[in-house]
């Protein structure tokens, strides 16, 4: 918010994030100070947690901190160079998923990358809708995003690709023989996906796109929770026969 304020981004966007600086409710330097304190605390806790995952996890954390700061910070904000979506995919997909696995298992497993792809694509879709909503304001402020570079029509197509590929990867993971078929419970979110796609194809109004972004946030949340539930159940099923009988009286 602080760096966007300096660069006059989202100053006239009532639907955008923040706005506290623009309204004079919070001093810009206070926003910057608080942001840096929170980022520093996150990095500190990350160092402690990363000690369980080895040297690679420290690299993951460093990449995350740098991307978090330079996403909007000068001299050239990454989000203004058309890199917002790739960063969202990297951070909210492979880095977090593989990092969480490494902390628990003590090593990196490349197979976990495949599970991270749908989550990264969902996060990327949210950033892309946000940029679709802000196309006009971003162009005026000199901020270059994928949405502003390819226009609203191709942005719609790219969004459909991101969302449908997330489901495609999940299905390809689940359907092979002896595969984790229970992952398919994430398809319960499909009706919400249809609503989102319908909304995207029917409008380019910022208010409507803002509403669709909220629905996409819900989609990502439900999708991720269902994948987590499926993986937890799949992990517990082999252990059920070995549990004491009084715990499973049925």
Secondary structure, DSSP 8 states (H G I E B T S, - for coil): -HHHHHTT-STT-TTSS--TTTTTSS-HHHHHHHHHHHHHHHHHHHHHHHTTT-HHHHHHHHHHHHHHHHTT-SSS-GGGBT-HHHHHHIIIIIIHHHHHHHHHHSS--TTHHHHHHHHHHHHHHHHHHHHHHTHHHHHHHT-B-HHHHHHHHHHHHHHHHHHHHHHHHHHHHHHSTTS-GGGGGGGGGHHHHHHHHHHHHH---HHHHHHHHHHHHHHHHHHHHHHHHHHHHHHHHHHHTTS-TTT---
